[in-house]
Amino acid sequence: MALFVDILDILLQVLAWGLLAGASWVLLRSGMPRGETEKLDKGFGYAFFTIGLYAFVTGLWATFAWPLPSSYNIVLSDPYALFGIAYLALGLALIYGADLRGVMYMIAFLSLSVFIYAADIYSHHMTAEPAAAAAMYIFIALAALLSPLLTYRSTSRWFAYIEIALLVIGALLSAYIGASATFEHTADWVKWVPFYG
């Protein structure tokens, strides 16, 4: 049974804006000399930390509270908490100027679960748009899986553009699904009134 609150629409929209922030960071950073990214990294670090904190708290809450119908909680809440963990770690690493390789490898390993969730969504025809939801997960997981390559000096700038494209496509799919959910959920609740009103 679903709880009274269904926050899936805002979760997907925050995911989209977080992915666009990630794409912006990769784009700006790829055009700067390696030694001159400290201020940029610190600024984006605070942004990633803030987005990650929101995603981790809401994802963890949803993992325990199960606000969505049935097994949607497994494939939608659990990976959101993983997104929160990834962005919290990335944010802290950027704020404190840590070597990003460890964080990026952790993010790459976390992406393996996202691939599994994508296959699960598609195979069980979950969500109103299973192909779009599975594609969103796959693009995000590919970006995460390949992210360690961003930490090596020998990586071509073209790879940064591939990473940006994966993040932007994932963000567009997330924004589309999230916006669709907003309009659908609003229509579902438009005549609702509280018991005291």
Backbone as JSON Lines, residues from 0, in Angstrom:
{"i":0,"aa":"M","n":[0.84,-1.18,0.0],"ca":[0.0,0.0,0.0],"c":[0.88,1.24,0.0]}
{"i":1,"aa":"A","n":[0.58,2.18,-0.84],"ca":[1.36,3.42,-0.92],"c":[0.97,4.36,0.21]}
{"i":2,"aa":"L","n":[1.9,5.15,0.65],"ca":[1.61,6.16,1.66],"c":[0.87,7.33,1.02]}
{"i":3,"aa":"F","n":[0.46,8.25,1.85],"ca":[-0.25,9.43,1.38],"c":[0.62,10.27,0.45]}
{"i":4,"aa":"V","n":[1.91,10.32,0.72],"ca":[2.8,11.19,-0.03],"c":[3.51,10.42,-1.13]}
{"i":5,"aa":"D","n":[3.46,10.94,-2.36],"ca":[4.2,10.36,-3.48],"c":[5.11,11.45,-4.02]}
{"i":6,"aa":"I","n":[6.39,11.35,-3.7],"ca":[7.33,12.42,-4.07],"c":[8.19,12.05,-5.28]}
{"i":7,"aa":"L","n":[7.76,11.04,-6.02],"ca":[8.55,10.58,-7.15],"c":[8.83,11.69,-8.16]}
{"i":8,"aa":"D","n":[7.86,12.56,-8.39],"ca":[8.05,13.61,-9.39],"c":[9.2,14.54,-9.03]}
{"i":9,"aa":"I","n":[9.27,14.98,-7.78],"ca":[10.35,15.9,-7.4],"c":[11.69,15.16,-7.3]}
{"i":10,"aa":"L","n":[11.66,13.88,-6.94],"ca":[12.9,13.11,-6.91],"c":[13.52,13.05,-8.31]}
{"i":11,"aa":"L","n":[12.68,12.79,-9.31],"ca":[13.18,12.71,-10.68],"c":[13.65,14.06,-11.2]}
{"i":12,"aa":"Q","n":[12.96,15.12,-10.8],"ca":[13.39,16.45,-11.24],"c":[14.71,16.84,-10.59]}
{"i":13,"aa":"V","n":[14.88,16.56,-9.31],"ca":[16.15,16.86,-8.65],"c":[17.27,16.01,-9.26]}
{"i":14,"aa":"L","n":[16.96,14.76,-9.6],"ca":[17.94,13.92,-10.29],"c":[18.37,14.58,-11.6]}
{"i":15,"aa":"A","n":[17.4,15.08,-12.36],"ca":[17.72,15.74,-13.64],"c":[18.61,16.95,-13.43]}
{"i":16,"aa":"W","n":[18.27,17.8,-12.48],"ca":[19.06,19.02,-12.26],"c":[20.45,18.66,-11.71]}
{"i":17,"aa":"G","n":[20.53,17.61,-10.91],"ca":[21.84,17.16,-10.44],"c":[22.71,16.63,-11.56]}
{"i":18,"aa":"L","n":[22.1,15.89,-12.49],"ca":[22.87,15.39,-13.63],"c":[23.33,16.52,-14.53]}
{"i":19,"aa":"L","n":[22.48,17.54,-14.7],"ca":[22.9,18.71,-15.49],"c":[24.04,19.46,-14.79]}
{"i":20,"aa":"A","n":[23.99,19.52,-13.47],"ca":[25.1,20.14,-12.73],"c":[26.38,19.34,-12.96]}
{"i":21,"aa":"G","n":[26.26,18.01,-12.95],"ca":[27.42,17.16,-13.22],"c":[27.97,17.37,-14.61]}
{"i":22,"aa":"A","n":[27.09,17.48,-15.59],"ca":[27.53,17.72,-16.98],"c":[28.21,19.08,-17.08]}
{"i":23,"aa":"S","n":[27.68,20.08,-16.38],"ca":[28.28,21.42,-16.4],"c":[29.68,21.39,-15.8]}
{"i":24,"aa":"W","n":[29.83,20.68,-14.69],"ca":[31.13,20.57,-14.04],"c":[32.15,19.91,-14.97]}
{"i":25,"aa":"V","n":[31.76,18.82,-15.61],"ca":[32.68,18.13,-16.53],"c":[33.05,19.05,-17.69]}
{"i":26,"aa":"L","n":[32.06,19.76,-18.24],"ca":[32.32,20.67,-19.36],"c":[33.29,21.79,-18.96]}
{"i":27,"aa":"L","n":[33.0,22.46,-17.86],"ca":[33.87,23.57,-17.43],"c":[35.26,23.09,-17.05]}
{"i":28,"aa":"R","n":[35.31,21.96,-16.37],"ca":[36.6,21.43,-15.91],"c":[37.46,20.96,-17.07]}
{"i":29,"aa":"S","n":[36.82,20.41,-18.11],"ca":[37.59,19.89,-19.25],"c":[38.25,21.01,-20.04]}
{"i":30,"aa":"G","n":[37.76,22.22,-19.91],"ca":[38.36,23.34,-20.64],"c":[39.4,24.1,-19.85]}
{"i":31,"aa":"M","n":[39.71,23.65,-18.63],"ca":[40.66,24.35,-17.77],"c":[41.94,23.54,-17.61]}
{"i":32,"aa":"P","n":[43.06,24.24,-17.44],"ca":[44.3,23.51,-17.11],"c":[44.14,22.78,-15.78]}
{"i":33,"aa":"R","n":[44.77,21.62,-15.66],"ca":[44.61,20.75,-14.48],"c":[44.83,21.46,-13.15]}
{"i":34,"aa":"G","n":[45.78,22.34,-13.06],"ca":[46.1,22.96,-11.78],"c":[45.22,24.13,-11.41]}
{"i":35,"aa":"E","n":[44.29,24.5,-12.26],"ca":[43.5,25.71,-12.02],"c":[42.02,25.43,-11.76]}
{"i":36,"aa":"T","n":[41.69,24.24,-11.29],"ca":[40.28,23.88,-11.11],"c":[39.82,23.96,-9.65]}
{"i":37,"aa":"E","n":[40.7,24.4,-8.74],"ca":[40.38,24.33,-7.31],"c":[39.1,25.1,-6.95]}
{"i":38,"aa":"K","n":[38.97,26.34,-7.39],"ca":[37.77,27.13,-7.05],"c":[36.52,26.54,-7.7]}
{"i":39,"aa":"L","n":[36.64,26.15,-8.95],"ca":[35.52,25.52,-9.64],"c":[35.09,24.25,-8.91]}
{"i":40,"aa":"D","n":[36.06,23.41,-8.58],"ca":[35.76,22.16,-7.89],"c":[35.09,22.4,-6.55]}
{"i":41,"aa":"K","n":[35.58,23.36,-5.8],"ca":[35.0,23.63,-4.48],"c":[33.56,24.12,-4.61]}
{"i":42,"aa":"G","n":[33.31,25.01,-5.56],"ca":[31.95,25.51,-5.77],"c":[30.99,24.4,-6.16]}
{"i":43,"aa":"F","n":[31.4,23.58,-7.11],"ca":[30.55,22.46,-7.51],"c":[30.47,21.42,-6.39]}
{"i":44,"aa":"G","n":[31.52,21.32,-5.59],"ca":[31.49,20.4,-4.45],"c":[30.34,20.71,-3.51]}
{"i":45,"aa":"Y","n":[30.15,22.0,-3.21],"ca":[29.02,22.38,-2.34],"c":[27.69,22.06,-3.01]}
{"i":46,"aa":"A","n":[27.6,22.28,-4.31],"ca":[26.36,21.97,-5.04],"c":[26.09,20.46,-5.01]}
{"i":47,"aa":"F","n":[27.11,19.66,-5.3],"ca":[26.93,18.2,-5.3],"c":[26.59,17.69,-3.9]}
{"i":48,"aa":"F","n":[27.25,18.26,-2.89],"ca":[26.97,17.84,-1.52],"c":[25.52,18.12,-1.16]}
{"i":49,"aa":"T","n":[25.01,19.3,-1.53],"ca":[23.64,19.68,-1.2],"c":[22.64,18.76,-1.92]}
{"i":50,"aa":"I","n":[22.84,18.55,-3.21],"ca":[21.97,17.65,-3.97],"c":[22.08,16.23,-3.42]}
{"i":51,"aa":"G","n":[23.28,15.8,-3.13],"ca":[23.49,14.46,-2.59],"c":[22.84,14.26,-1.24]}
{"i":52,"aa":"L","n":[22.89,15.27,-0.38],"ca":[22.26,15.17,0.93],"c":[20.76,14.99,0.78]}
{"i":53,"aa":"Y","n":[20.14,15.82,-0.08],"ca":[18.7,15.69,-0.33],"c":[18.37,14.3,-0.88]}
{"i":54,"aa":"A","n":[19.13,13.84,-1.87],"ca":[18.86,12.55,-2.5],"c":[19.07,11.41,-1.52]}
{"i":55,"aa":"F","n":[20.12,11.48,-0.71],"ca":[20.38,10.41,0.24],"c":[19.29,10.33,1.3]}
{"i":56,"aa":"V","n":[18.92,11.48,1.87],"ca":[17.9,11.48,2.93],"c":[16.56,11.0,2.39]}
{"i":57,"aa":"T","n":[16.12,11.55,1.25],"ca":[14.83,11.14,0.71],"c":[14.86,9.71,0.18]}
{"i":58,"aa":"G","n":[15.98,9.31,-0.41],"ca":[16.11,7.93,-0.88],"c":[16.12,6.94,0.26]}
{"i":59,"aa":"L","n":[16.83,7.26,1.33],"ca":[16.87,6.38,2.5],"c":[15.5,6.32,3.16]}
{"i":60,"aa":"W","n":[14.84,7.49,3.29],"ca":[13.48,7.51,3.86],"c":[12.55,6.62,3.03]}
{"i":61,"aa":"A","n":[12.6,6.76,1.71],"ca":[11.72,5.98,0.84],"c":[12.07,4.49,0.89]}
{"i":62,"aa":"T","n":[13.34,4.16,1.07],"ca":[13.74,2.77,1.2],"c":[13.1,2.12,2.41]}
{"i":63,"aa":"F","n":[12.99,2.88,3.52],"ca":[12.38,2.35,4.74],"c":[10.87,2.52,4.78]}
{"i":64,"aa":"A","n":[10.35,3.62,4.27],"ca":[8.92,3.94,4.4],"c":[8.06,3.32,3.3]}
{"i":65,"aa":"W","n":[8.64,3.02,2.16],"ca":[7.92,2.49,1.01],"c":[6.71,3.35,0.67]}
{"i":66,"aa":"P","n":[6.92,4.59,0.22],"ca":[5.79,5.47,-0.09],"c":[5.11,5.17,-1.43]}
{"i":67,"aa":"L","n":[5.74,4.39,-2.27],"ca":[5.21,4.1,-3.61],"c":[4.48,2.76,-3.61]}
{"i":68,"aa":"P","n":[3.66,2.52,-4.61],"ca":[2.97,1.22,-4.68],"c":[3.96,0.08,-4.94]}
{"i":69,"aa":"S","n":[3.78,-1.0,-4.26],"ca":[4.45,-2.29,-4.47],"c":[5.95,-2.2,-4.7]}
{"i":70,"aa":"S","n":[6.44,-2.96,-5.66],"ca":[7.88,-3.08,-5.87],"c":[8.49,-1.86,-6.57]}
{"i":71,"aa":"Y","n":[7.69,-0.85,-6.87],"ca":[8.25,0.4,-7.39],"c":[9.23,1.0,-6.37]}
{"i":72,"aa":"N","n":[8.99,0.72,-5.1],"ca":[9.89,1.2,-4.06],"c":[11.3,0.66,-4.24]}
{"i":73,"aa":"I","n":[11.41,-0.58,-4.67],"ca":[12.73,-1.2,-4.83],"c":[13.48,-0.54,-5.98]}
{"i":74,"aa":"V","n":[12.84,-0.4,-7.13],"ca":[13.55,0.07,-8.32],"c":[13.64,1.59,-8.42]}
{"i":75,"aa":"L","n":[12.88,2.33,-7.6],"ca":[12.93,3.78,-7.68],"c":[13.56,4.42,-6.44]}
{"i":76,"aa":"S","n":[13.31,3.87,-5.25],"ca":[13.85,4.47,-4.02],"c":[15.3,4.09,-3.77]}
{"i":77,"aa":"D","n":[15.6,2.81,-3.9],"ca":[16.96,2.34,-3.58],"c":[18.03,3.0,-4.45]}
{"i":78,"aa":"P","n":[17.85,3.08,-5.78],"ca":[18.89,3.74,-6.57],"c":[18.99,5.24,-6.29]}
{"i":79,"aa":"Y","n":[17.9,5.84,-5.8],"ca":[17.98,7.27,-5.47],"c":[18.9,7.49,-4.28]}
{"i":80,"aa":"A","n":[18.86,6.58,-3.32],"ca":[19.8,6.66,-2.19],"c":[21.24,6.48,-2.68]}
{"i":81,"aa":"L","n":[21.45,5.6,-3.67],"ca":[22.79,5.42,-4.24],"c":[23.27,6.7,-4.93]}
{"i":82,"aa":"F","n":[22.35,7.37,-5.65],"ca":[22.68,8.66,-6.26],"c":[23.11,9.65,-5.18]}
{"i":83,"aa":"G","n":[22.4,9.65,-4.06],"ca":[22.77,10.53,-2.95],"c":[24.15,10.22,-2.41]}
{"i":84,"aa":"I","n":[24.46,8.95,-2.24],"ca":[25.79,8.55,-1.76],"c":[26.87,9.03,-2.73]}
{"i":85,"aa":"A","n":[26.63,8.82,-4.03],"ca":[27.62,9.21,-5.04],"c":[27.87,10.72,-5.0]}
{"i":86,"aa":"Y","n":[26.81,11.51,-4.94],"ca":[26.99,12.96,-4.96],"c":[27.51,13.51,-3.63]}
{"i":87,"aa":"L","n":[27.16,12.88,-2.52],"ca":[27.75,13.29,-1.24],"c":[29.27,13.06,-1.27]}
{"i":88,"aa":"A","n":[29.68,11.88,-1.72],"ca":[31.11,11.57,-1.76],"c":[31.85,12.48,-2.73]}
{"i":89,"aa":"L","n":[31.27,12.69,-3.91],"ca":[31.91,13.57,-4.89],"c":[32.0,14.99,-4.35]}
{"i":90,"aa":"G","n":[30.92,15.47,-3.73],"ca":[30.92,16.81,-3.17],"c":[31.99,16.99,-2.11]}
{"i":91,"aa":"L","n":[32.09,16.04,-1.18],"ca":[33.1,16.14,-0.12],"c":[34.51,16.07,-0.7]}
{"i":92,"aa":"A","n":[34.72,15.2,-1.68],"ca":[36.05,15.1,-2.29],"c":[36.45,16.4,-2.97]}
{"i":93,"aa":"L","n":[35.5,17.05,-3.62],"ca":[35.81,18.32,-4.3],"c":[36.01,19.45,-3.29]}
{"i":94,"aa":"I","n":[35.21,19.48,-2.25],"ca":[35.35,20.53,-1.23],"c":[36.71,20.45,-0.56]}
{"i":95,"aa":"Y","n":[37.15,19.23,-0.24],"ca":[38.4,19.06,0.49],"c":[39.6,18.8,-0.4]}
{"i":96,"aa":"G","n":[39.42,18.86,-1.71],"ca":[40.54,18.72,-2.64],"c":[41.16,17.34,-2.65]}
{"i":97,"aa":"A","n":[40.37,16.31,-2.4],"ca":[40.88,14.94,-2.38],"c":[41.09,14.42,-3.8]}
{"i":98,"aa":"D","n":[41.89,13.37,-3.9],"ca":[42.08,12.67,-5.17],"c":[40.73,12.06,-5.56]}
{"i":99,"aa":"L","n":[40.27,12.31,-6.76],"ca":[38.95,11.88,-7.19],"c":[38.89,10.42,-7.64]}
{"i":100,"aa":"R","n":[40.03,9.78,-7.79],"ca":[40.01,8.42,-8.33],"c":[39.23,7.45,-7.46]}
{"i":101,"aa":"G","n":[39.42,7.49,-6.17],"ca":[38.7,6.58,-5.28],"c":[37.2,6.79,-5.35]}
{"i":102,"aa":"V","n":[36.77,8.04,-5.33],"ca":[35.34,8.36,-5.4],"c":[34.76,7.9,-6.73]}
{"i":103,"aa":"M","n":[35.47,8.18,-7.82],"ca":[34.95,7.81,-9.14],"c":[34.87,6.29,-9.31]}
{"i":104,"aa":"Y","n":[35.81,5.56,-8.74],"ca":[35.7,4.1,-8.81],"c":[34.53,3.61,-7.97]}
{"i":105,"aa":"M","n":[34.29,4.21,-6.82],"ca":[33.12,3.84,-6.02],"c":[31.85,4.1,-6.82]}
{"i":106,"aa":"I","n":[31.77,5.26,-7.47],"ca":[30.6,5.59,-8.29],"c":[30.44,4.58,-9.42]}
{"i":107,"aa":"A","n":[31.54,4.18,-10.03],"ca":[31.48,3.19,-11.11],"c":[30.91,1.87,-10.6]}
{"i":108,"aa":"F","n":[31.35,1.44,-9.42],"ca":[30.84,0.18,-8.87],"c":[29.37,0.3,-8.48]}
{"i":109,"aa":"L","n":[28.96,1.46,-7.95],"ca":[27.55,1.67,-7.62],"c":[26.68,1.58,-8.88]}
{"i":110,"aa":"S","n":[27.24,1.96,-10.03],"ca":[26.47,1.95,-11.27],"c":[26.02,0.55,-11.66]}
{"i":111,"aa":"L","n":[26.72,-0.47,-11.21],"ca":[26.34,-1.84,-11.56],"c":[24.94,-2.16,-11.08]}
{"i":112,"aa":"S","n":[24.58,-1.68,-9.89],"ca":[23.22,-1.87,-9.38],"c":[22.2,-1.15,-10.25]}
{"i":113,"aa":"V","n":[22.57,0.01,-10.76],"ca":[21.64,0.79,-11.6],"c":[21.35,0.05,-12.9]}
{"i":114,"aa":"F","n":[22.35,-0.62,-13.48],"ca":[22.1,-1.45,-14.66],"c":[21.08,-2.56,-14.34]}
{"i":115,"aa":"I","n":[21.23,-3.16,-13.17],"ca":[20.3,-4.23,-12.76],"c":[18.89,-3.68,-12.61]}
{"i":116,"aa":"Y","n":[18.76,-2.5,-11.99],"ca":[17.44,-1.89,-11.84],"c":[16.83,-1.55,-13.21]}
{"i":117,"aa":"A","n":[17.65,-1.12,-14.15],"ca":[17.16,-0.81,-15.5],"c":[16.58,-2.06,-16.15]}
{"i":118,"aa":"A","n":[17.29,-3.17,-16.05],"ca":[16.81,-4.42,-16.62],"c":[15.52,-4.87,-15.94]}
{"i":119,"aa":"D","n":[15.44,-4.67,-14.64],"ca":[14.25,-5.06,-13.88],"c":[13.04,-4.23,-14.29]}
{"i":120,"aa":"I","n":[13.22,-2.92,-14.42],"ca":[12.13,-2.04,-14.85],"c":[11.62,-2.46,-16.23]}
{"i":121,"aa":"Y","n":[12.54,-2.7,-17.13],"ca":[12.15,-3.05,-18.49],"c":[11.49,-4.43,-18.56]}
{"i":122,"aa":"S","n":[12.05,-5.4,-17.85],"ca":[11.53,-6.77,-17.94],"c":[10.15,-6.91,-17.3]}
{"i":123,"aa":"H","n":[9.85,-6.08,-16.28],"ca":[8.54,-6.15,-15.62],"c":[7.59,-5.06,-16.1]}
{"i":124,"aa":"H","n":[8.0,-4.3,-17.11],"ca":[7.17,-3.22,-17.68],"c":[6.67,-2.27,-16.59]}
{"i":125,"aa":"M","n":[7.6,-1.84,-15.75],"ca":[7.24,-0.95,-14.64],"c":[7.23,0.49,-15.12]}
{"i":126,"aa":"T","n":[6.53,1.32,-14.45],"ca":[6.31,2.75,-14.71],"c":[5.4,2.92,-15.92]}
{"i":127,"aa":"A","n":[4.93,4.15,-16.11],"ca":[4.08,4.45,-17.27],"c":[4.87,4.34,-18.57]}
{"i":128,"aa":"E","n":[6.18,4.53,-18.49],"ca":[7.04,4.47,-19.68],"c":[8.27,3.62,-19.37]}
{"i":129,"aa":"P","n":[8.13,2.29,-19.41],"ca":[9.27,1.44,-19.02],"c":[10.51,1.6,-19.89]}
{"i":130,"aa":"A","n":[10.34,1.82,-21.19],"ca":[11.5,1.98,-22.06],"c":[12.26,3.25,-21.72]}
{"i":131,"aa":"A","n":[11.54,4.34,-21.48],"ca":[12.18,5.61,-21.12],"c":[12.85,5.51,-19.76]}
{"i":132,"aa":"A","n":[12.19,4.87,-18.8],"ca":[12.77,4.73,-17.46],"c":[14.03,3.86,-17.5]}
{"i":133,"aa":"A","n":[13.96,2.75,-18.23],"ca":[15.14,1.88,-18.35],"c":[16.27,2.6,-19.07]}
{"i":134,"aa":"A","n":[15.94,3.34,-20.12],"ca":[16.97,4.1,-20.85],"c":[17.6,5.15,-19.95]}
{"i":135,"aa":"M","n":[16.79,5.83,-19.15],"ca":[17.33,6.82,-18.21],"c":[18.36,6.16,-17.29]}
{"i":136,"aa":"Y","n":[18.01,5.03,-16.72],"ca":[18.93,4.33,-15.83],"c":[20.2,3.91,-16.57]}
{"i":137,"aa":"I","n":[20.05,3.43,-17.79],"ca":[21.22,2.97,-18.55],"c":[22.17,4.12,-18.86]}
{"i":138,"aa":"F","n":[21.63,5.27,-19.29],"ca":[22.51,6.41,-19.59],"c":[23.22,6.9,-18.33]}
{"i":139,"aa":"I","n":[22.49,6.97,-17.23],"ca":[23.11,7.4,-15.97],"c":[24.17,6.39,-15.53]}
{"i":140,"aa":"A","n":[23.84,5.1,-15.63],"ca":[24.79,4.07,-15.21],"c":[26.04,4.07,-16.09]}
{"i":141,"aa":"L","n":[25.87,4.28,-17.39],"ca":[27.04,4.36,-18.28],"c":[27.93,5.54,-17.91]}
{"i":142,"aa":"A","n":[27.32,6.69,-17.63],"ca":[28.11,7.86,-17.22],"c":[28.88,7.55,-15.94]}
{"i":143,"aa":"A","n":[28.22,6.9,-14.99],"ca":[28.88,6.56,-13.73],"c":[29.97,5.52,-13.93]}
{"i":144,"aa":"L","n":[29.69,4.51,-14.74],"ca":[30.67,3.44,-14.97],"c":[31.94,3.98,-15.62]}
{"i":145,"aa":"L","n":[31.79,4.94,-16.51],"ca":[32.95,5.5,-17.22],"c":[33.63,6.66,-16.49]}
{"i":146,"aa":"S","n":[33.02,7.12,-15.41],"ca":[33.54,8.32,-14.72],"c":[34.99,8.23,-14.25]}
{"i":147,"aa":"P","n":[35.52,7.06,-13.86],"ca":[36.93,7.04,-13.46],"c":[37.89,7.52,-14.55]}
{"i":148,"aa":"L","n":[37.51,7.36,-15.81],"ca":[38.38,7.8,-16.89],"c":[38.61,9.31,-16.89]}
{"i":149,"aa":"L","n":[37.68,10.05,-16.27],"ca":[37.85,11.51,-16.18],"c":[39.03,11.92,-15.3]}
{"i":150,"aa":"T","n":[39.5,11.0,-14.47],"ca":[40.55,11.35,-13.51],"c":[41.97,11.15,-14.06]}
{"i":151,"aa":"Y","n":[42.09,10.62,-15.26],"ca":[43.41,10.35,-15.81],"c":[43.82,11.44,-16.79]}
{"i":152,"aa":"R","n":[45.06,11.89,-16.68],"ca":[45.57,12.96,-17.53],"c":[45.57,12.58,-19.0]}
{"i":153,"aa":"S","n":[45.73,11.32,-19.28],"ca":[45.83,10.88,-20.67],"c":[44.46,10.79,-21.36]}
{"i":154,"aa":"T","n":[43.38,10.97,-20.6],"ca":[42.04,10.88,-21.19],"c":[41.81,12.06,-22.12]}
{"i":155,"aa":"S","n":[41.31,11.77,-23.29],"ca":[41.05,12.79,-24.3],"c":[39.89,13.68,-23.88]}
{"i":156,"aa":"R","n":[39.92,14.93,-24.35],"ca":[38.81,15.85,-24.1],"c":[37.53,15.31,-24.73]}
{"i":157,"aa":"W","n":[37.67,14.53,-25.8],"ca":[36.49,13.96,-26.45],"c":[35.75,13.04,-25.51]}
{"i":158,"aa":"F","n":[36.49,12.36,-24.62],"ca":[35.81,11.51,-23.66],"c":[34.94,12.34,-22.72]}
{"i":159,"aa":"A","n":[35.41,13.53,-22.35],"ca":[34.6,14.41,-21.51],"c":[33.29,14.74,-22.22]}
{"i":160,"aa":"Y","n":[33.35,14.94,-23.52],"ca":[32.12,15.24,-24.28],"c":[31.17,14.04,-24.31]}
{"i":161,"aa":"I","n":[31.71,12.84,-24.36],"ca":[30.87,11.64,-24.29],"c":[30.2,11.56,-22.92]}
{"i":162,"aa":"E","n":[30.97,11.82,-21.88],"ca":[30.43,11.81,-20.51],"c":[29.32,12.86,-20.37]}
{"i":163,"aa":"I","n":[29.55,14.04,-20.91],"ca":[28.55,15.12,-20.87],"c":[27.28,14.67,-21.59]}
{"i":164,"aa":"A","n":[27.43,14.07,-22.76],"ca":[26.27,13.61,-23.53],"c":[25.46,12.58,-22.74]}
{"i":165,"aa":"L","n":[26.13,11.63,-22.11],"ca":[25.44,10.62,-21.31],"c":[24.67,11.27,-20.16]}
{"i":166,"aa":"L","n":[25.31,12.22,-19.47],"ca":[24.65,12.9,-18.36],"c":[23.46,13.73,-18.82]}
{"i":167,"aa":"V","n":[23.62,14.42,-19.93],"ca":[22.53,15.28,-20.44],"c":[21.35,14.43,-20.9]}
{"i":168,"aa":"I","n":[21.62,13.35,-21.59],"ca":[20.52,12.48,-22.04],"c":[19.79,11.88,-20.84]}
{"i":169,"aa":"G","n":[20.56,11.41,-19.85],"ca":[19.94,10.91,-18.62],"c":[19.11,11.98,-17.93]}
{"i":170,"aa":"A","n":[19.62,13.21,-17.91],"ca":[18.9,14.32,-17.28],"c":[17.62,14.65,-18.04]}
{"i":171,"aa":"L","n":[17.67,14.66,-19.35],"ca":[16.47,14.96,-20.14],"c":[15.39,13.9,-19.93]}
{"i":172,"aa":"L","n":[15.8,12.64,-19.9],"ca":[14.83,11.57,-19.64],"c":[14.24,11.7,-18.23]}
{"i":173,"aa":"S","n":[15.1,11.99,-17.26],"ca":[14.63,12.16,-15.89],"c":[13.68,13.34,-15.76]}
{"i":174,"aa":"A","n":[14.01,14.46,-16.41],"ca":[13.14,15.64,-16.36],"c":[11.81,15.35,-17.03]}
{"i":175,"aa":"Y","n":[11.84,14.65,-18.16],"ca":[10.61,14.31,-18.87],"c":[9.71,13.42,-18.01]}
{"i":176,"aa":"I","n":[10.28,12.36,-17.45],"ca":[9.49,11.44,-16.63],"c":[8.99,12.14,-15.37]}
{"i":177,"aa":"G","n":[9.86,12.95,-14.76],"ca":[9.47,13.69,-13.55],"c":[8.37,14.7,-13.82]}
{"i":178,"aa":"A","n":[8.48,15.44,-14.92],"ca":[7.44,16.42,-15.26],"c":[6.13,15.71,-15.58]}
{"i":179,"aa":"S","n":[6.2,14.59,-16.3],"ca":[4.99,13.82,-16.59],"c":[4.33,13.34,-15.31]}
{"i":180,"aa":"A","n":[5.15,12.89,-14.36],"ca":[4.62,12.44,-13.07],"c":[3.96,13.59,-12.31]}
{"i":181,"aa":"T","n":[4.54,14.79,-12.39],"ca":[3.93,15.94,-11.72],"c":[2.52,16.18,-12.23]}
{"i":182,"aa":"F","n":[2.35,16.22,-13.55],"ca":[1.03,16.47,-14.12],"c":[0.06,15.32,-13.82]}
{"i":183,"aa":"E","n":[0.56,14.1,-13.86],"ca":[-0.29,12.94,-13.57],"c":[-0.73,12.94,-12.1]}
{"i":184,"aa":"H","n":[0.22,13.18,-11.19],"ca":[-0.11,13.15,-9.77],"c":[-1.02,14.32,-9.39]}
{"i":185,"aa":"T","n":[-0.79,15.48,-9.99],"ca":[-1.65,16.63,-9.72],"c":[-3.08,16.33,-10.15]}
{"i":186,"aa":"A","n":[-3.24,15.74,-11.33],"ca":[-4.58,15.39,-11.81],"c":[-5.25,14.37,-10.89]}
{"i":187,"aa":"D","n":[-4.46,13.43,-10.37],"ca":[-5.01,12.41,-9.46],"c":[-5.53,13.02,-8.16]}
{"i":188,"aa":"W","n":[-4.9,14.09,-7.7],"ca":[-5.22,14.66,-6.39],"c":[-5.98,15.98,-6.45]}
{"i":189,"aa":"V","n":[-6.37,16.42,-7.64],"ca":[-6.93,17.76,-7.81],"c":[-8.2,17.98,-6.99]}
{"i":190,"aa":"K","n":[-8.99,16.96,-6.72],"ca":[-10.24,17.12,-5.97],"c":[-10.13,16.7,-4.52]}
{"i":191,"aa":"W","n":[-8.96,16.32,-4.1],"ca":[-8.77,15.86,-2.73],"c":[-8.89,17.03,-1.75]}
{"i":192,"aa":"V","n":[-9.52,16.79,-0.6],"ca":[-9.58,17.78,0.48],"c":[-9.21,17.08,1.77]}
{"i":193,"aa":"P","n":[-8.57,17.76,2.68],"ca":[-8.23,17.13,3.96],"c":[-9.49,16.81,4.75]}
{"i":194,"aa":"F","n":[-9.39,15.85,5.67],"ca":[-10.56,15.41,6.43],"c":[-11.18,16.54,7.27]}
{"i":195,"aa":"Y","n":[-10.37,17.55,7.61],"ca":[-10.86,18.64,8.44],"c":[-11.42,19.8,7.61]}
{"i":196,"aa":"G","n":[-11.35,19.71,6.28],"ca":[-11.77,20.83,5.45],"c":[-12.91,20.47,4.59]}
